[in-house]
Amino acid sequence: MLFSAGVLSLLSWFVLLFCNGKFWYGGPWLKENLQASPKETRWPDVVVIVPARDEAASVSASVASLLAQDYPGAFRVVLVDDESTDETAKLARTLPDPDKRLTVLHGAVRPAGWSGKLWAVQQGQEEAFEWLSDEGMVLLTDADIVHAPDHLTTLVRRARQDRLDLISEMVRLNVGGFWEKALVPAFVYFFAMLYPFRKIADPTSPVGGAAGGTVLLRRVMLEKIGGIASLRDALIDDCTLGARVKQAGGRLYLGCSEQAWSIRAYQRPEEIWHMIARNAYVQLHYSPWRLFGVLLAMMLVWVLPVSLLLFGRGRKRGLGALVYGLSCLSFVPTLRWFNLSLWRVLPLPLVACFYLMATLGSAADHYRGRGVQWRGRSYAEGTPQELHPHS
């Protein structure tokens, strides 16, 4: 019985490795030396929209990097302060801005039915549309992301050369501390497993998605899907946006960034737990049956091979070693992107169990009425409510 289950685990890994868009392969990457086209004359105008709520620790570095872009065309940066309780807006306004490219908006009170971030982006969109022509583009990014000076140029150049409607990147996350090195790279790995980058780029695949750290899209496409208002209650807003664009016939790109990185630090494991749990049960559409399916799949793919390796005998142990080895090898490209030692593949099943427990915790929060909690707000199946500031 256990041997048959081990064979099923092996077959599952073959499907994941060879029939899931090469999610493990690494990349694709936009390169900073992407070759210029001789036809590049007039560059489209771009508005960068940065929603920010209590981002005093990172907003200065993030916005300064945007203002320092060497983009050949005209661009502006619109930071929308989403009811911050710290000095986010004040710090942004004090940044050097000799070309007067920065606009800081004090966000209006969020209407019912909107997630906080998307309401902030909606206000930035209104500002952007007053300035952009139909050929213009919008870049959505977060206030904890720092950009290399040529990042915007590279994004727009790729979008134009490949005729893309939406181009997004998984930015390099912070892995400076012990817990970040142990747990954060797997976030990218599991995201790519759920949303294989190459399937997203394939027009014949139904898989659509995006990574919210960097999303560049054409104004006409944003209008075609109904603007940000069409996403207003989405809690996984980036993937919802990517799916809507693909459903509208748009061409997508999703890759790993070499020109943008997050400076948000996760110093304790509970902070990483919360990052996972806030959207995990939303991803399963609040379905206990899907949760049960995920539990079974994780046990089959991660727990069973290690159990066979440690406690099995003969061919069971050999089968467990083979499956465990395949899973470890699939994690190598992710570790290389983060410049981390390859021995970190070894505890991957334990890391997977951590993510599984956070998913179960997300479901427990939902059934206890706590919903998704983020930045002082609670979202119960898309209905936002304010929490106490110290919640």
PyMOL commands that set and color helices and strands:
alter all, ss='L'
color gray80, all
select helices_A, chain A and resi 2-18+59-67+88-93+116-129+151-161+178-183+185-194+197-201+219-224+228-231+237-247+269-283+288-311+315-337+342-345+348-367
alter helices_A, ss='H'
color red, helices_A
select strands_A, chain A and resi 46-52+75-81+102-106+137-141+145-147+166-172+214-218+252-262+372-374+377-380+383-386
alter strands_A, ss='S'
color yellow, strands_A
deselect
rebuild
show_as cartoon
